[in-house]
Amino acid sequence: MKTSSYATVYAFLTANGFEDAEILAEFEKEINRKAEAKQAKDTLYAEAKEIVLTAMDAPATITEIYDAVESELPEGFTKGMMQYAITRLWKDEIEKIEGRVNTYTRKG
């Protein structure tokens, strides 16, 4: 079931006087589950950002950058997450140098 479906059923139940706290708590848990996971992932990206950007003084490939900072990154922050961040989330702060293999460096 989608989060919006849980929220709709929860709203209907509470609006109609449903009072089973255990069942309502389960609905609340499902409604908030994705938000908690997103917050955890956002925290990982925020913690990794300065570490990754600091290492990007010279043009390097994603693999080279990851190898340089892997031991400093927060637990659970993968190479794929770093590539996503460099190419999408932090792209305004990074210069992409196209070539046979793309390299990246910090702007400025």
N, C-alpha and C positions, 0 to 999 in steps of 0.2 A: 504494500500500500504506500502511496506517496505521502510525503509530509503534509501536503495541503489537504489530503483526504483525512488524515488523522486530526488535523486542526479543525476541519469542518465538523467531523463527528463530535469532537470534544466540545466545540462551541454549541452544537445542538443539544448535547447532553446537559451541559451546565445551564443553558438557557431554559431547559425544561425541568429543572429541579432534580436532576440525577445527583445522588449524594454518595455513591460508593467510592470512598477515598482511594482504595487500592486500585480500582480500575481507572479512575481519573489520573492517578499518579503514573500508571503505565502509559496512558495517552500523552501526558506531559513529557515523559522520558523519551518517547518516540519523536515527538515534535521537536525537542531540543537536541536530539542525538546528532544530527547533521551540523547543527550550529556549533556544538562543542568540538566536533572533528575539524570543522573549518577553522575555528579559533586556534586549535592546536597546530594546524598546518601553517596558518598565517604567522604564528609565533616562530615556527622553525625558519620560515623565509626571512623574517625580521632579524633573527639572531645570526643567520648566515650572510646576510647582505654585506655588512661591513667587512667581514672576513674575505669574502670573494672579491669585492671591489678593491680592497687594499692590495690584493695579489695581482691585479690587472694593470700593472704599470707599463708592460710591454706587450705587443701583440702575441697571443697564444691561442691554441685550440682549446676547445672545451675539455678535452682529456688532459692537456697540460695544466690547465687552470685547476681542474679537480685534483689531479695528482699533487699539486703544490699546496692545496689547502685541506685536503681530506682529513688529516689528523686534527685539524682545528675546528671543523664543522660540528654543529650539534648532532647528537646521536639521531639517526633516522633520516638525515638530510642526504639524499642520494645524488648520484651524478645526473640522473634524469631530471630531478627537481632543480638542480643547478642550471642545467641547460634550458629548462623551461623559464626559469627566472631571468637568465641572461638574454634570451631571445624574445621574451614577452613582457615579463613584469618590470624589469629594470632597463628596458631597451632605450629609454630616454637618457640614461646615464652611461651608456656603453656604445662604442663605435664598432660596427661590424666591418671587417676588411674582407671583401669577397675574394676568393681564389679557388684553386683546386680543392683545398680544404680551407674553410672559412676560419678566420682568426678574429679575436675580440680583444679590445682594450678599453680601459676606462676613459671617458671623455674628459677633456680639460687639461 
